Each structure stands twice: as structure tokens, then as C-alpha cells.
């Protein structure tokens, strides 16, 4: 088994991880970036990104591909489908366990950019019908529902974005919101109101998903009247928030907030010396530009940290 030591190991290949790697490499640090799936994080799932400065409108996947290509120009090749299964202290260094990895990797510092994952509804039929009509990613699975009827659960910005996408390809879209009013930004209000295919349902709780080999209905309950009914749908797309991917953070014993996000200081340093965090895992506003900015901050702090090591 070989052994390699780098200045910084970055866990997670979303906008925070990619930006951190770019800034670290520009400061002549040796860098390894690991991503358990494909680079991009949740930004890659966005149908359209319209609030990234300098880019009027771009598909999320395309934006992340451009970021990854930019990083490669600086000599950092993200290691995709390479899951970091464990991290432990080894003297002054950190030892990383890489799934199916043959080499032993040591790092002087770590940046955790593991982000968050989509929150589940926790209702009957959800797990059983996942991939059979239940999805958490309109970008990934939405095109397969052309000319069909779908329900989008959660009327935040992501849900509104998905509903507008489906209105362009589907016969009917239910936008289901648990609260008394949609929580998407005002920029979505007029387009959704003007779209006849979208039916917004407020004060509505999803209580079950019907189907055997595939989804054929969503069971909902009116929170005021208590009335329950089943809406005939072919697909259900869930957008009700996210939970932190904090497995590595817990292994390292990092301080977490009450929701499980990593607590960091002004320089994005975590509670263990040599460990930094950036992006959605810190509980900051879940936006691509915020994640990228925090990645830059973490990398800059690490440069000062590594420079100060004996």
C-alpha cells in the first residue's frame, strides 16, 4: 500500500469544494478533492440557475461542469465516485479511508464540503416507490414525465422552480404546500399564477403515496377541514428541505449546532484544529454563490494554517 501526503484534502465536490480546491491550488498547496458521486452537489440538480452574478441563465449541471473544467485547468482532477468512509487523526496529520482505495492518504488539513441531502416525507409508500415515480430531483427524473400529471411537494423556491419546469412538459402540476401560504420568493409568484397547468394547494399535508409497481396517486389531507383525498398522479417530486451530511464531521468530533450543521468561526475553521468546513454543511444560506464564497474563505484560511505548520 502506497502513502501520499497532501496539504489539504477536500471532501465533497459541490460549488464549495470546487472553489476551495481552486483557491488552494492557486496558492500552491497540494490538493485532493473527493466526491462520492459526481461533481456538482445540489446545484447540479437545479433546472435553471438565474441568480449567479454574470450568468443570466444557465442549467445547474452546465454551471457545475464549467466550474469543474476551470478547476482541471489548474491541475486538480476531482476524484468522482470516491467516497471518504472515514477520517481520523494520525499525529499532526489526518488519515483518510477511501472506499476501494489502494493508497493511504494523509492530509495536513481537511475541508468538509459534504453538504446536505433532501429531506424525506416519511409517509407510507415513499420508500417503496422511490425510483418508481417518487423523486427528489426534477432535473434528473423530470423529463420522463412528459405529458403526464405530477405533484410537487413543497412550495419553496426549489418547489416553485420544479413546478414551472413541469408546467412546460406535463398536462397538470399540483404544487402542494403544508403551510398557509407558499414560501417561494416573489419572483415566482406571477409566473406560477399565470400558468394554468399549475394548481397550488395550501394547508395541505401529504399523508401517503399510492401505487404498486409505480406511483398512481398521492394521498393528501386538508389541515383545516381534515378532509382526505387521493390525487391521481404519475410522479411525485419532494422539495421540503434538507438535512446535513455530517457523518465525517461526527467522526472527527466537530461541534454541531442543534440541527446537526457544522459550527465554524469567521475563517470557516471548525472546532478541531486543522479542520475547516464550507457550503451547505455549515447551515448557511443554501445558495451556490454562498457555498462558493465559503469555499474560498476556507481555502484562504488553510493557506495560513499550513504555512504556520512546522
TIZALUM-392196 format. One line per 2 residues: number of its first residue (from 1); their letters; for each residue x, y, z of C-alpha. Coordinates in steps of 0.5 Angstrom, whole numbers, plus 500, padded with zeros to 3 digits. Layout:
N
NUM> a> X:Y:Z | ...
This chain:
310
1> xx> 500:500:500 | 503:507:498
3> xx> 502:513:502 | 501:520:500
5> xx> 501:527:504 | 498:533:502
7> xx> 497:540:504 | 489:540:504
9> xx> 484:534:503 | 477:537:501
11> xx> 471:532:502 | 465:534:497
13> xx> 465:536:490 | 460:542:490
15> xx> 461:549:489 | 464:550:496
17> xx> 469:544:495 | 471:546:488
19> xx> 472:553:490 | 476:551:496
21> xx> 481:547:491 | 481:552:486
23> xx> 484:557:491 | 488:553:495
25> xx> 492:551:488 | 493:558:486
27> xx> 496:559:493 | 501:553:491
29> xx> 498:548:496 | 498:541:494
31> xx> 490:539:494 | 486:532:493
33> xx> 478:533:492 | 474:527:493
35> xx> 467:527:491 | 462:520:493
37> xx> 458:521:487 | 459:526:481
39> xx> 462:533:482 | 456:539:483
41> xx> 453:538:489 | 445:540:489
43> xx> 447:546:485 | 447:541:479
45> xx> 440:539:481 | 438:546:479
47> xx> 434:546:473 | 436:553:472
49> xx> 441:558:476 | 439:565:475
51> xx> 442:569:481 | 449:567:480
53> xx> 452:574:478 | 455:575:471
55> xx> 451:569:469 | 444:571:467
57> xx> 441:564:466 | 444:557:466
59> xx> 443:550:468 | 445:548:474
61> xx> 449:542:471 | 452:546:466
63> xx> 455:551:471 | 458:546:475
65> xx> 461:543:469 | 464:549:468
67> xx> 467:550:475 | 470:543:474
69> xx> 473:545:468 | 476:551:471
71> xx> 479:547:476 | 482:542:472
73> xx> 486:548:468 | 489:549:475
75> xx> 491:541:475 | 486:539:480
77> xx> 482:533:478 | 476:531:482
79> xx> 476:524:484 | 469:522:483
81> xx> 465:516:486 | 471:516:491
83> xx> 467:516:498 | 471:518:504
85> xx> 469:513:509 | 473:515:515
87> xx> 478:521:517 | 482:520:524
89> xx> 488:524:527 | 495:521:526
91> xx> 499:525:530 | 499:532:527
93> xx> 496:529:520 | 489:527:518
95> xx> 489:520:515 | 483:519:510
97> xx> 480:512:509 | 478:512:501
99> xx> 473:507:499 | 476:502:495
101> xx> 482:506:495 | 489:503:495
103> xx> 493:508:497 | 494:511:504
105> xx> 492:519:504 | 495:523:510
107> xx> 493:531:510 | 495:537:514
109> xx> 488:540:514 | 481:538:512
111> xx> 476:542:509 | 469:539:510
113> xx> 464:540:504 | 459:535:505
115> xx> 453:539:504 | 446:537:506
117> xx> 441:532:503 | 434:532:501
119> xx> 429:531:507 | 424:526:506
121> xx> 417:526:507 | 417:520:512
123> xx> 410:517:509 | 407:510:507
125> xx> 409:509:500 | 415:514:500
127> xx> 421:509:500 | 418:503:497
129> xx> 416:507:491 | 423:511:490
131> xx> 425:511:483 | 418:509:481
133> xx> 415:516:481 | 418:518:487
135> xx> 424:523:486 | 428:529:490
137> xx> 431:531:483 | 426:534:478
139> xx> 433:535:473 | 435:528:474
141> xx> 428:525:473 | 423:530:471
143> xx> 424:529:463 | 421:522:464
145> xx> 414:525:466 | 413:529:459
147> xx> 405:529:458 | 404:526:465
149> xx> 401:529:472 | 406:530:477
151> xx> 406:533:484 | 411:538:487
153> xx> 411:537:495 | 414:544:498
155> xx> 413:551:495 | 419:554:497
157> xx> 424:557:491 | 426:550:489
159> xx> 419:547:489 | 417:553:485
161> xx> 423:552:480 | 421:545:479
163> xx> 413:547:478 | 415:552:473
165> xx> 419:546:469 | 414:541:470
167> xx> 409:546:467 | 413:546:461
169> xx> 412:539:459 | 406:536:464
171> xx> 399:536:463 | 398:538:470
173> xx> 402:540:476 | 400:540:483
175> xx> 404:545:488 | 403:542:495
177> xx> 405:547:501 | 404:545:508
179> xx> 403:552:511 | 398:557:510
181> xx> 402:560:504 | 407:559:499
183> xx> 414:561:502 | 418:562:495
185> xx> 421:569:493 | 416:574:490
187> xx> 420:573:483 | 416:566:482
189> xx> 409:569:484 | 407:572:478
191> xx> 410:566:473 | 406:561:477
193> xx> 400:565:478 | 400:566:470
195> xx> 401:558:469 | 394:555:468
197> xx> 397:548:469 | 399:549:476
199> xx> 395:548:482 | 397:551:488
201> xx> 395:547:494 | 396:551:501
203> xx> 395:548:508 | 396:541:505
205> xx> 399:535:508 | 402:529:504
207> xx> 400:523:508 | 401:517:504
209> xx> 403:515:497 | 399:510:493
211> xx> 402:505:488 | 405:498:487
213> xx> 410:498:481 | 409:505:480
215> xx> 406:511:483 | 399:512:481
217> xx> 397:517:487 | 398:522:493
219> xx> 394:522:499 | 393:529:502
221> xx> 390:532:508 | 387:539:508
223> xx> 390:541:515 | 384:546:516
225> xx> 378:541:515 | 381:535:516
227> xx> 379:532:509 | 383:527:506
229> xx> 383:525:498 | 388:522:493
231> xx> 390:526:487 | 391:522:481
233> xx> 399:523:479 | 404:519:476
235> xx> 410:523:479 | 412:526:486
237> xx> 417:531:487 | 419:532:494
239> xx> 422:539:496 | 421:540:503
241> xx> 428:542:505 | 435:538:507
243> xx> 439:535:513 | 446:536:514
245> xx> 451:530:511 | 455:530:518
247> xx> 458:523:518 | 465:525:517
249> xx> 464:531:522 | 462:527:527
251> xx> 467:522:527 | 472:528:528
253> xx> 468:530:534 | 467:537:531
255> xx> 462:542:534 | 455:542:531
257> xx> 449:546:532 | 442:544:534
259> xx> 440:542:527 | 447:538:526
261> xx> 451:543:522 | 458:544:523
263> xx> 459:550:527 | 465:555:524
265> xx> 468:561:526 | 470:567:522
267> xx> 475:564:518 | 471:558:517
269> xx> 475:554:522 | 471:548:525
271> xx> 472:546:533 | 478:541:531
273> xx> 485:544:529 | 486:543:522
275> xx> 479:542:520 | 475:547:516
277> xx> 468:547:513 | 465:550:508
279> xx> 458:550:504 | 451:548:506
281> xx> 454:543:511 | 455:550:516
283> xx> 448:551:515 | 449:558:512
285> xx> 444:560:506 | 444:555:501
287> xx> 446:558:495 | 451:557:490
289> xx> 455:563:491 | 455:563:498
291> xx> 458:556:498 | 463:558:493
293> xx> 465:564:498 | 465:560:504
295> xx> 470:555:500 | 474:561:498
297> xx> 475:563:505 | 476:556:508
299> xx> 482:555:503 | 485:562:505
301> xx> 485:560:512 | 488:554:511
303> xx> 494:557:507 | 495:561:513
305> xx> 495:555:517 | 499:550:513
307> xx> 504:556:512 | 505:556:520
309> xx> 506:549:521 | 513:547:523
